[in-house]
């Protein structure tokens, strides 16, 4: 129970206002909330599962800087791809890019080397257990990012799709640039 509470508390606090919460908000403004939340769950289980595994096995030897660089560059690329003209959600679905996979991949990469993933890795290393830490971190991510989904759904009703596309792209690009700046500053 201690691992669950430690992971839940730390991850929930760390996720509030984090880039991935903002990304979830932007995606929900563009897509339905159901595939967004399903993707958040799947990506969190994969990402934090990896962190827990590495934390338990390696005790914190994960190369943080390299993961943060890859994640930051991925955000910039997603932002630039979001700005492409002529593609909306329906075209993405017809071309095999569902909202679920778009969100899951973006969220997974966004969490690579993020403070929440590193917190999970550290707690798992300290606790030496995986299930309570994974359950606590996943519950915290779903609740914190669920708040982002609620805000994103409200935005979707009041803001044009074109405006949201531009705002989403800028959020991705700014998160990527800020991530690279924090690494190389």
Buried (B, 14 or more C-beta within 10 A) or exposed (E): EEBBEBBBBBBBBBBEEBBBBBBBBBBBBBBBBEBBBBBBBBBBBBBBBBBBBBBBEEBEEBEBEEBBBBBBBBBBBBBEEBEEEEBEBEEBEEEEBBBBBBBBBBBBBBBBBBBBBBBBBBBBBBBEBBEBBBBBBBBBBBEBBBBBBEBBBEBBEEEEEEEBBEBBBBBBBBBBBBBBEEBEE
